[in-house]
Amino acid sequence: MFEKWNGSVQESNCRRRATSLLVAALLAGACGTTGSPSGPESPSAGPTSFPPGNPDGLAPYLVRDIRPGADSSMSDPYAGQFFSLHGRVLFDADDGMHGLELWETDGTAVGTRLLADICPGACSSNPTWFFPAGDEVLFQAQDPVHGQELWTTNGTTAGTRLVADIRPGGDSGGPTMFARLGDKILIDVLGPDYSKELWTTDGTATGTRFVRAISPARATGGEGPWVVASGLVFFAVNDGVVGNELWATDGTPEGTWLVKDICPGPCDGVGILSSTVLDGVLYFSARSGGGPSEIWRSDGTSRGTYSLGVPFPGFPRSAVSGNVLFFAGGESLGPLELWKTDGSHRGTRRVSTVSPNSLVDGRGRLFASALDPRYGQELWATDGTTEGTVIVKDINPGAPHSTPNGFFAHGALLFFGAYEPSHGNELWQTDGTTEGTRLVADIQPGPGSGLAAGFHRGFSVGDRIFFVASDGLAGEELWSYRPR
């Protein structure tokens, strides 16, 4: 954070970074992917061929100790966001000299370097909200001259540049919530006194334009990610009249509207918009009055926006698998259970009494970190039937939890972090069978945890994965693994 900034800009910095972290968590939970809010992996086509890095290729390896010694380059909750561009992996890290900045790697120590020191010296540019745009990647970053603004990179130092100073000078436009709609990229921009505005961009200064105001000063506390469905972008804001509710836009001023005042009057019908899309329909958590939040669906019209009648808290417990939406819901305010829906009232039913914490699709089969009194919180899978909902493996035997977390797919395998007493929280993988669910490596030998912060920063690209871990000698740093 820049000491020379005034209080309002510093507050903006904190708020936007907090929103970034929350939305990252939402996306990670909903999608079972990396904790980056970037969404798509890369604008590049085809598989990526990396140098060997680890000669035997049989075990995870430390790519580079970016911040040498016990200090961590990636312990900041905003660090460790990954994306790929032109055959390389880009990420953010802090080497202790340049602050949190943009780095790149080819999977080797010598090929891992600082790409751009956007905020020169020890200050941090905090690059985040990576979003592919043709042969470049858009993102938000900050420097002491322009504040938090829209940047782009083509993967080179010279090609990393400011796109537009949306709020000229030290004030911040703070662009977030990137969403593609046809040839438009829609962004949420800070207006005066924390009001919110809809803008579009094509990655150029002249193509970055104001569309309309969407929320007055300090009205909207939290939004959640913007979501594309049915040719629209859905979002939740408070317009100062009806509270925080569901809105939709086609990217034009006249095509931006309140979908439905779910909680009539000034109360909030939608809090943080955590949602999932099935067959072009948005499914989300909302409340229409004093009762619990329920699962709702919307096609972008008021008539087509209604509750399916099952309590559903939202974040982050829903996923699509096999053309069915699974979610953690319940018939009362008691423990959450595994439910599914095809979008109709008749097709919304309970699958199992296990209580899911996170859900992810793995090649047409749903996997979950779920709680059961007999096994604790462990790895489960389902085919959508009660009898086909089974524990995959009791990693921490008996009632204690292994708490599987940070699911993401790589080829035919699903990777995640899990805990058991002899190894701590470490990297695991599964092919969906008990025999094929195993510890990949005890990165920090013994009961210490190599994934001390949980496995929420994994990234699959080409023939390998990248993630953040600590072996107990180096701090939290960049690691890689090429599964065989």
N, C-alpha and C positions, 0 to 999 in steps of 0.2 A: 504494500500500500504506500502511496506517495505522501510523504509528510507535508509537501508543499500544497497539496490539494486542500480546498475548503471543506467544511464539515458536511455539506450536502452531497458533494461528490464522493467523499469517503463513505457516507451512508449508502449511496447508490452502489458503490463497489461491493460492500458487504451484502446488501440485499440481492444483487444479481448473482454473486458467487454462491450464496445460500440457495437461490432458486436453481442454479445450474446443478448443484450437488443433489438436490431433491429430485429434479427431473431425471438425472442420471440414474438414481436409485429406482425411480418409477420404470424407466425403460429397461433397466437390467432385470427387474423383477418380472415385468410383463413379457419381455422377449426372451429371457434366459440367455442374454448376451453380455458383452462387455458393459462396464459401468460408464461408458461414454455416451453422451446424448447425441452422438453423431448419426446413429441409425445405420445406413448402408456402409458396407465395408470399404468400397473403393470405387472410383470412377474408372479404374484401369480394367482392362479385359484380360481374361485368361489366367492360368496359374502362374505363380511367382516362383522362380528358381533361386534359392538362396545358397550362398557358400556353406560348406559343411558346419562351421562354427564349432561343434563338438565332434571330434574325430570319429568316435564310435557311434554317435547318434542314438545311444541306448538310454540316456538319462538326461533329465533337465540340466541345464548349465547356466551359470551366470554369464550374461553376454558381456557386460562391462560394469565395473564398480565406478559409476559416474561420479559419485561423491565419496572418495576413498575413505576407507576405515569404517567405523561403526555408525557414522552418520548416514542418513538416508536421503537419496535424491528424489524418492517417490513416496514419501510418507504423507505429504500434504494431501488432504482428501480430494483435491482437484487434480492431482497429478495422476499419471498413468492412464491417460486417455489415448487410445490407439486408432489409427486409420492408415490405409495403404494408398500409395500414389506412385504410379510409374515404376512399379517393381521394388519399392522400398517402404518400410514402415515408419511412419511419423508419429511422434508422441511428445508429451511434455514432461520435463524433469528439471530439477534444481541441483546444479553441481556445486553450490556453495559460493560461487563467484558471480554468477550471472542471474540469480533468481530463477523463478519458474518460467522456463522458456521452451521454444520449439526445437525438438531434436529429431534425428533420423537414424535408422539402423538398417544394415543388411543381414543382421544376425551374427556379426562378428564384432570383436572388441575394436579392431582397427577401423571398421566401417560404421561405428557408432559415434556420432559427432553432433555438436550444437549446430542447428541449421540457421537460426536467426535470433539475435539478441535484440528483440523488438524494443524492450525497455533497457537501454544501455546501462551496463554496470550491474550493481547488486540488486536493483529493484526488479520486480517481477511483472511480466506482461500478462501472466495468467491466461494463456490461450485456451479457448474452450469452444463448445458448440460447433465442432467440425462438421462440415456439410459439403458433399461433392457437387461441383458445378462444372460440367464438361471435363477439361483437362486440368482443372484446378480444384482447390478445396477452399471454401469460405470458412471463416471462423471469427470469433470475437477475441480481441486482444486490447491491451491498454498501454499507453505511454504517457509521460508527464505533459506532453504538449496537447494531445488530442483526447485524453480520457479513454473510456472503453468504447471502441468503435469497430467497424466492419473491415476485416482484413482478408487477404487471399494469398495462397501460395501455389506455385507450380512445382514445388519440390526442390527448388534451388534457393540459395541465399538471395541472389539478385531478384528473383521472381517472387519474393515474399514482400508484400507491400500493402499499404493502406488503400482500401477501395474508396471509402467516403467518410469524411468527418461529418456525420449526420447532425451532431450538435456542435457547431464550430467552437474551437477553443478547448478549454479544460473541462467543459461539461461533457457528459457521456450520453451517447445514443443507446449504448448497451444492447445491441441487437441479440435476440434470442429466439427460440421456438421456430427454427427454420423448417419450412415445409414446402415441398415442390407440388405445383399444380400446373400441369402442362408445361409451357415454356417459362412459367413464372416461379420465382422462389419468394415465398412470403416470409416476412420477419416481424417480430414484435419489437417495437422500439420505444424507449423511454422518451416521453414528452416533458414539458415543464412540470415541476413539482410532482414527479412520479406518476404523471398521467401516462396512458398507454396509447400507442398509435400503430396502425397497420401500414407497413411499407412493402414494396416489392423491389427485387433487385435481379439483375442479370450478371452481376459480378463486376460491373463497371460503375464509375462515378455518375455518368450521365444516365445510366439505366437503373439507378437506385432512387426510388421515388416514393413520396408520401401518397397513401391511399385515403385514409380517413382516421379520425380519432375513434378509439373504441372504449376507453375508460377514463373518467376524469381523475383529477389529482388525488392520489393516495386512496383510491376506492378499492382496488383489487390487491389483496394480500398475496395470494398464491394461485397459480393457473394450472400447472401441469403441462405436459407436452401438447403441441398442436397436432391434430391427427387428420389424415386424408382418408375420406370415404365418400363414395357416390359422387365423385367429381367435385367435392367440396372440402374445405379445411374447417374442422370443428375446433372450437376453443371455448374456454370458460373465462368470463370477465364480469365485473360489476360496472354497469353503465351509469351508476349513481341514481337509478330510478327503481330497478326491480331486484337488486341484490346480485350475487354471483350466480350466473345462469349459463346455459348452453347457447352458444352462438355459432353461426356458420358463415362462410364467405366463399365467393368465387374469385376473389382478388380484385373486385371493383368496389367503388363506394356504394353504388346502388344495389350491388349483390352481396351486401353484408347485413345480416339480420339476426335478431333474437329468435332462436328456434322455438323456445317455449319457456314461459315463466313457471317453472316446475314448483317452486315454493312461492305462491302468490304474494305479491307485495315486496317489501324491502328485505325479507329473509333470504338466505342463500339456499338455492336448490342444489347447486353443485359446488363442492369445495375444490379440492385438487382434482383436475380432470385426469383420472387414470382410466384408460379405456382400451378396448380391443375391437378389431374389425372382423366381421364374418359376413361374407357374401355382400360386401358393400354397405353393410349396416353397422352403425356404431353402437357398442354396448359399454355402459359406464355405470358408475355409482352415483345415486342422487336421492334426495329426500324431499317429499312434497309437504311436509308439515312437522309435527312433533314426534313422529315415530322414527324407527331406524332407517338408515339408508338402504335402498333396495337396488336391484339390478334393473336398469332401464335400457331401452333400445331407441334408436332414432335413425330415420332416413333423411333428416334435414327439414322435414315439415312438422308443423305442430300436431297435426292429426297422426302422423306416423311416429310420434315420440311418446312412449308410454312405458309404464312399469310392468315387469313380469311377475311382480308380487313376492319375490324372495329376498329376504335381507341379505345385503352384500356390501361390505365395507370398502371394497375397491382395493387400493394399493396393497400389495402388488399381485393380487391373487387371481389371475385369469389368464387363459391361453387357449389358442385354437389348435386342435389336433384332429386330423381325419375329418375335416369339415364340420366339426362340432366345437362349440365353445364350452370349455370347462371353467368353473369358478368356485371359490370358497364362499359358501353361503349357509343359510340356516333358516329354519322355520320359526325361530324365536331368537331371543338375545343370548342364548346359550352358546356352546362351542360351535365353531364353524365346521362345516362338513363339505365333502366333495360333491358338487352338483354339475349338471350339464344342461345345455339348451340348444335347440335348433332355431331359436328365435320366436317360437310360439309358446303360448301358455301350456298347451297340452304336451309339448315337447320339452318342457322344463321340469326336471326331476332330480331327486337325490341319487347319487351313484353309490356313495359309501360314507360311513360314519367317521372315517379318518379325517383329521383336520389339516388341510394343506396350508403351508406357509408360502411356498412359491411353486410355480408350475411352468413346465417347458415342454414343447413338442420335440420328440426325437424320432425322426423318420416315420411319422404317422402314428406314433405311440406316445401317450402322455406320461411324463415323469413328474414326480412331485417330491418335495421335502415335506413330509407329513407326520403329524403327531398321532400316535396310538398308545393307549395306556400300557400295552404289553411290551412295546419296543422303544418307547420314547420317540423322538423326532428322527426319522430315518428316510432312506430312499425307497420310494414306492413307484409303481407303474400301473397303468390301467388301459384297457381296451374300450372303456366306456360302459362296461357292465359291472354289476356288483361282484359276481364271481370272478371276473377278470381283473379285479383290483387287488394287487398283491404287493407284499414287501419284496423288493429286489434283493436287499441284503441288510442284515442287522449289523452295521459296521461297528457300533459300540454296543456289544451284546447286553440284552436285558432292557430294563427301563431307562437307563441313562441315554442321553442324546448324543448323536454324532453331528446333528444339525447340518446336513448337506446344504451348500450355498453356492451361488455364483455360477449356475449351470450355463454351459454353452457348448454347441456341437462343433466337431471337427471330423469331417468324413463320416464314418459309421459309428464314431465314438462320442460319448457325452462326457465332458470334463467338469469337475466341481471340487470344491474344498469340503473336507469333512474332518471330524475330530474323533480320536480315540486315545485313551490315556497314555499308551506307550509311545505314541508318535506325535501327539499334539494335533493341531489343525494343519493338514497337509493336502497335497494335490492327489486327487483320485480320478479314475476313469471307469466308465461302464459301457458295455455293449448291450445292456438290457438283461443280461443273465446274472445269476448269483456268482457263477464261476468267473465271469468276465468283468466283475466289479472288483477292482483292486487298487491298492496304493501304488501310485506311479513312482514316488520317491519320498524318502524322509529327508527333505531339503535341509531342515535344521535337526540334526541327529538327536535322538532321544525324545523326551517328553516335550521339549520346546516346540513352538509352532513356526514352521516356515512361512505359513500364510497367516501371520498373526492378526492382520486386519480383515481376515475373511477373503474368500476368493471372488472378488467383485471386479477384477480388472483383467480378465482373460480376453484374448483376441486370437482368432483363427485366420491365417492367411497363408496361401500356398500350401507347402507341405509341413508347416509347423505352427505351433502356438507361441504367443508371447504373453507374459504375465509378470506381476510384481511379487517378489518374495524376498526373504532374508535367510541366510544360512547360519546366522548367529555371529559371524565374523564381519561380513559387510552388512550394512543396513538394508532397508527395503529398496531393492534395485531391480533392474530389468533382467529377466530370465527368459529362456526359450527352451522348447522341447519339440523334437521331431518324432512323432509316434511311428512305430514300426508295425 
